[in-house]
Amino acid sequence: MNLLWSMSGTTLTLSWSSDHTGWRLLMQTNRLASGISSNTNDWGTVANSSQTNQIALPINPSQPAEFYRLVFR
């Protein structure tokens, strides 16, 4: 399943197929040079993401890189 994205101003919108409503969107924040951590404890669930198939997230340029993935339950 691919995540689709769009950006407007300081808002990043991520969306996915409606047949994946109920799945959770996970987020990990790392320095870009570090990449994605393989430690599953480094991933956090984006609040209310399992109740929809689209999430609008604020962009904060002062934060390190953020990585996203969609998982079933």
Phi and psi in degrees as GROMACS dihedral restraints (atoms count N, CA, C in turn):
[ dihedral_restraints ]
;  ai    aj    ak    al  type     phi  dphi    fc
    3     4     5     6     1   -93.4    20    10
    4     5     6     7     1   140.9    20    10
    6     7     8     9     1   -87.7    20    10
    7     8     9    10     1   132.7    20    10
    9    10    11    12     1   -97.8    20    10
   10    11    12    13     1   149.6    20    10
   12    13    14    15     1  -139.1    20    10
   13    14    15    16     1   154.0    20    10
   15    16    17    18     1  -147.5    20    10
   16    17    18    19     1   157.0    20    10
   18    19    20    21     1  -134.1    20    10
   19    20    21    22     1   135.7    20    10
   21    22    23    24     1  -139.4    20    10
   22    23    24    25     1   115.5    20    10
   24    25    26    27     1    60.8    20    10
   25    26    27    28     1  -119.8    20    10
   27    28    29    30     1  -107.8    20    10
   28    29    30    31     1    29.5    20    10
   30    31    32    33     1  -123.8    20    10
   31    32    33    34     1   126.4    20    10
   33    34    35    36     1  -101.9    20    10
   34    35    36    37     1   125.5    20    10
   36    37    38    39     1  -110.3    20    10
   37    38    39    40     1   124.3    20    10
   39    40    41    42     1  -110.0    20    10
   40    41    42    43     1   137.0    20    10
   42    43    44    45     1  -140.4    20    10
   43    44    45    46     1   160.7    20    10
   45    46    47    48     1  -150.6    20    10
   46    47    48    49     1   168.1    20    10
   48    49    50    51     1   -55.3    20    10
   49    50    51    52     1   140.1    20    10
   51    52    53    54     1   -63.6    20    10
   52    53    54    55     1   -22.9    20    10
   54    55    56    57     1   -74.5    20    10
   55    56    57    58     1    -0.8    20    10
   57    58    59    60     1  -108.2    20    10
   58    59    60    61     1    14.6    20    10
   60    61    62    63     1   -62.4    20    10
   61    62    63    64     1   133.5    20    10
   63    64    65    66     1   108.5    20    10
   64    65    66    67     1   -18.4    20    10
   66    67    68    69     1   -77.7    20    10
   67    68    69    70     1   160.9    20    10
   69    70    71    72     1  -106.3    20    10
   70    71    72    73     1   139.5    20    10
   72    73    74    75     1   -92.6    20    10
   73    74    75    76     1   124.4    20    10
   75    76    77    78     1  -106.5    20    10
   76    77    78    79     1   149.3    20    10
   78    79    80    81     1  -131.9    20    10
   79    80    81    82     1   143.5    20    10
   81    82    83    84     1  -135.3    20    10
   82    83    84    85     1   134.1    20    10
   84    85    86    87     1  -111.7    20    10
   85    86    87    88     1   123.5    20    10
   87    88    89    90     1  -145.6    20    10
   88    89    90    91     1   165.1    20    10
   90    91    92    93     1   -67.5    20    10
   91    92    93    94     1   140.3    20    10
   93    94    95    96     1   -55.4    20    10
   94    95    96    97     1   -40.6    20    10
   96    97    98    99     1   -64.5    20    10
   97    98    99   100     1   -26.1    20    10
   99   100   101   102     1   -78.1    20    10
  100   101   102   103     1   -28.1    20    10
  102   103   104   105     1    72.7    20    10
  103   104   105   106     1  -160.0    20    10
  105   106   107   108     1   -85.1    20    10
  106   107   108   109     1   131.4    20    10
  108   109   110   111     1   -76.7    20    10
  109   110   111   112     1   142.5    20    10
  111   112   113   114     1   -85.1    20    10
  112   113   114   115     1    -5.4    20    10
  114   115   116   117     1   -77.3    20    10
  115   116   117   118     1   116.9    20    10
  117   118   119   120     1   -63.4    20    10
  118   119   120   121     1   -21.9    20    10
  120   121   122   123     1   -72.2    20    10
  121   122   123   124     1   -12.5    20    10
  123   124   125   126     1   -83.2    20    10
  124   125   126   127     1    -5.6    20    10
  126   127   128   129     1   -97.6    20    10
  127   128   129   130     1   136.8    20    10
  129   130   131   132     1  -122.6    20    10
  130   131   132   133     1   148.7    20    10
  132   133   134   135     1   -78.7    20    10
  133   134   135   136     1   132.5    20    10
  135   136   137   138     1   -73.1    20    10
  136   137   138   139     1   124.7    20    10
  138   139   140   141     1   -52.1    20    10
  139   140   141   142     1   134.9    20    10
  141   142   143   144     1    64.9    20    10
  142   143   144   145     1    10.8    20    10
  144   145   146   147     1   -69.9    20    10
  145   146   147   148     1   -24.3    20    10
  147   148   149   150     1   -78.4    20    10
  148   149   150   151     1    -6.2    20    10
  150   151   152   153     1   -99.5    20    10
  151   152   153   154     1     6.1    20    10
  153   154   155   156     1  -151.5    20    10
  154   155   156   157     1  -177.9    20    10
  156   157   158   159     1  -127.7    20    10
  157   158   159   160     1    22.3    20    10
  159   160   161   162     1  -155.8    20    10
  160   161   162   163     1   134.2    20    10
  162   163   164   165     1  -133.7    20    10
  163   164   165   166     1   134.2    20    10
  165   166   167   168     1  -103.6    20    10
  166   167   168   169     1   125.4    20    10
  168   169   170   171     1  -121.7    20    10
  169   170   171   172     1   138.4    20    10
  171   172   173   174     1   -72.0    20    10
  172   173   174   175     1   143.6    20    10
  174   175   176   177     1   -99.8    20    10
  175   176   177   178     1   127.6    20    10
  177   178   179   180     1  -120.4    20    10
  178   179   180   181     1   102.3    20    10
  180   181   182   183     1   -60.0    20    10
  181   182   183   184     1   -17.9    20    10
  183   184   185   186     1   -81.1    20    10
  184   185   186   187     1   -10.4    20    10
  186   187   188   189     1   -84.2    20    10
  187   188   189   190     1   153.7    20    10
  189   190   191   192     1   -64.4    20    10
  190   191   192   193     1  -178.8    20    10
  192   193   194   195     1   -62.8    20    10
  193   194   195   196     1   146.7    20    10
  195   196   197   198     1  -119.1    20    10
  196   197   198   199     1   138.7    20    10
  198   199   200   201     1  -119.5    20    10
  199   200   201   202     1   145.7    20    10
  201   202   203   204     1  -129.8    20    10
  202   203   204   205     1   149.0    20    10
  204   205   206   207     1  -151.5    20    10
  205   206   207   208     1   155.1    20    10
  207   208   209   210     1  -109.3    20    10
  208   209   210   211     1   130.4    20    10
  210   211   212   213     1  -131.4    20    10
  211   212   213   214     1   151.4    20    10
  213   214   215   216     1   -82.3    20    10
  214   215   216   217     1   118.0    20    10
